[in-house]
Amino acid sequence: MAYATISPKVVAEKLQGDSNAVLIDVRTPAEHGAIHAVDAICVPLDKLKPAECMENHQLCAQSTVYVICKSGARAKMACDKFETAGINNIVLVEGGTDAWAKAGLPVVRGKKEIMSLERQVRITTGSLVFIGTLLGLFVDIRLTYIATMVGAGLVFAGVTDSCAMGMLLSRMPWNQANDSTSCCTQ
C-alpha cells in the first residue's frame, strides 16, 4: 500500500504541533494498559472499523492519523484497513511502541507488565507443535497432523502477513481491558 512511515521522534514532534493529529494504538487493551505512548488512543486491530473510528474520534478529512502497535506488523494491517476504506491520511509509526519507548519519548506505564500478543502466539504455536509431535510419537502417528497444521498455518501467516491465531488470542479475556486500563474502543 502507499501509506507513509515516520519515526517515533518525528511523530512526537508533530503531535505537539498539530492539534488535529491523532495517534491510534491498535494493540490489545491489555497491551495498551501495560505501556503506551502518551495520548495514544486504543482501538484494537480486531475491532478497528476505519469509518467508525474516524467518526467516533471526530477526525476530519484533513487530520493526520498516526498508527502504532508493538513493533509495526499490526499497525501495517491497520493502515491497510484504513486505505481499503478510502482513508489516505494514515501514517505508520516505524518500530511501534517498542521504538517509541527506546527513543525516550513519554509513555504511560500500567501497574503490571503483560505478555505481548506476539509472545503469546509463539508460546501457543510452539506448544501445539510439541504436543502434536509427542502425541504422534507415543499415541497415534496421525496426531502429528496437529503439528503439520500448525506449521502450515505459520507458513500462511508469513505469506499473507496476517495471523489468525494472534487475532484469536487478542479476544481472550486476559487480553481485554480491566477497570484500570484506559482504552477507547467506541
C-alpha positions in Angstrom: 0.0 0.0 0.0 1.0 3.6 -0.3 0.8 5.0 3.3 3.8 6.9 4.7 6.0 5.8 7.5 7.6 8.0 10.1 9.9 7.7 13.1 8.6 7.9 16.7 10.6 11.1 17.4 9.1 12.9 14.4 5.6 11.7 15.3 6.0 13.1 18.9 7.1 16.5 17.4 4.2 16.5 15.0 1.6 15.6 17.7 2.8 18.5 19.8 2.4 20.9 16.9 -0.8 19.7 15.3 -3.9 19.6 17.5 -5.8 17.6 14.8 -3.3 14.8 14.6 -4.2 11.6 16.3 -2.2 8.6 17.5 -4.1 5.3 17.3 -2.6 2.2 19.1 -4.0 -1.0 17.6 -2.7 -3.4 20.2 -5.0 -5.3 22.7 -6.4 -3.3 25.6 -4.2 -5.2 28.0 -1.0 -4.4 26.0 -2.1 -0.8 25.7 -2.7 -0.7 29.5 0.8 -2.1 30.2 2.6 0.6 28.3 1.6 3.1 25.6 2.7 6.4 24.1 1.2 9.4 25.8 -2.1 10.5 24.2 -2.4 7.2 22.2 -6.0 6.1 21.7 -6.5 2.4 22.0 -8.5 0.9 19.1 -7.7 -2.8 18.9 -7.0 -4.2 15.4 -9.7 -6.8 15.6 -12.3 -4.1 16.4 -11.0 -1.5 14.0 -13.6 -0.1 11.7 -11.9 2.8 10.0 -15.0 4.8 9.0 -16.5 4.5 12.5 -13.1 5.3 14.1 -12.9 8.5 12.1 -16.4 9.5 13.2 -16.1 8.5 16.8 -12.8 10.3 17.3 -14.1 13.4 15.5 -11.4 13.4 12.9 -11.8 15.5 9.9 -10.5 14.5 6.4 -7.5 16.8 6.9 -6.4 15.3 10.1 -3.3 13.0 10.2 -3.8 9.7 11.8 -0.6 8.0 13.1 -0.9 4.3 13.7 1.2 2.4 16.2 1.4 -1.1 17.7 4.1 -3.0 19.5 6.6 -3.3 16.7 4.8 -2.4 13.4 3.1 -5.6 12.0 -0.4 -4.9 13.3 0.0 -1.2 12.5 0.7 -2.1 8.9 -2.5 -4.2 8.8 -4.5 -1.3 10.3 -3.0 1.1 7.7 -4.2 -1.4 5.0 -7.7 -1.4 6.5 -7.8 2.4 6.5 -6.6 2.6 2.9 -9.1 0.0 1.8 -11.8 2.2 3.4 -10.6 5.1 1.3 -8.9 7.0 4.2 -5.5 8.1 3.0 -4.3 10.4 5.7 -2.7 7.5 7.5 1.0 7.3 8.7 2.7 4.2 10.1 4.9 4.7 13.2 8.1 2.8 12.5 9.1 0.3 15.2 5.9 0.8 17.2 5.7 1.3 20.9 9.0 -0.5 21.4 10.8 2.1 19.3 8.8 4.9 21.0 9.9 3.9 24.5 13.5 3.1 23.3 13.7 6.7 21.9 13.0 8.0 25.4 9.6 9.5 24.4 6.9 9.9 27.0 4.9 6.7 27.8 2.3 5.7 30.3 3.1 2.5 32.1 0.4 0.4 33.8 0.8 -1.2 37.2 1.7 -4.7 35.8 3.6 -6.0 32.8 1.6 -8.2 30.5 2.8 -10.7 27.9 2.8 -9.3 24.4 0.5 -10.9 21.8 3.5 -11.9 19.7 4.9 -13.8 22.6 1.5 -15.5 23.3 1.4 -16.7 19.7 4.9 -18.1 19.9 4.1 -20.0 23.1 0.8 -21.3 21.7 2.2 -22.4 18.4 5.3 -24.0 20.0 3.1 -25.8 22.5 0.8 -27.2 19.8 3.7 -28.4 17.7 5.4 -30.0 20.7 2.3 -31.7 21.9 1.2 -32.8 18.5 4.7 -34.4 17.9 4.7 -36.2 21.3 1.1 -37.5 20.7 2.2 -38.7 17.3 5.2 -40.5 18.6 3.6 -42.1 21.7 -0.2 -42.3 21.0 -1.1 -42.4 17.3 1.0 -41.3 14.3 -2.0 -39.5 12.8 -1.8 -37.0 15.7 1.3 -35.5 14.1 -1.2 -33.8 11.8 -1.6 -31.3 14.7 2.0 -30.2 14.2 1.6 -30.3 10.4 -1.5 -28.0 10.5 0.2 -25.5 12.9 3.3 -25.4 10.6 1.0 -24.8 7.6 -0.7 -22.0 9.5 2.7 -20.4 10.2 3.6 -20.5 6.5 0.2 -19.0 5.6 0.7 -16.3 8.3 4.1 -15.4 6.9 3.0 -15.3 3.3 -0.1 -13.3 3.9 1.3 -11.2 6.8 -1.7 -12.0 8.9 -2.1 -14.2 11.9 -5.4 -15.9 12.7 -4.0 -17.3 16.0 -3.0 -13.8 17.0 -6.5 -12.4 16.2 -8.0 -15.3 18.2 -5.7 -14.7 21.2 -6.4 -11.0 21.1 -10.0 -11.8 22.0 -9.1 -13.9 25.1 -10.2 -12.4 28.4 -6.7 -11.8 29.7 -6.1 -9.5 26.7 -9.1 -7.4 27.4 -9.2 -4.1 29.4 -9.9 -4.2 33.0 -11.0 -1.3 35.2 -7.5 0.2 35.5 -6.9 0.1 31.8 -7.8 3.2 29.8 -8.9 2.2 26.3 -11.1 3.9 23.8 -12.9 1.5 21.6 -16.1 3.3 20.8 
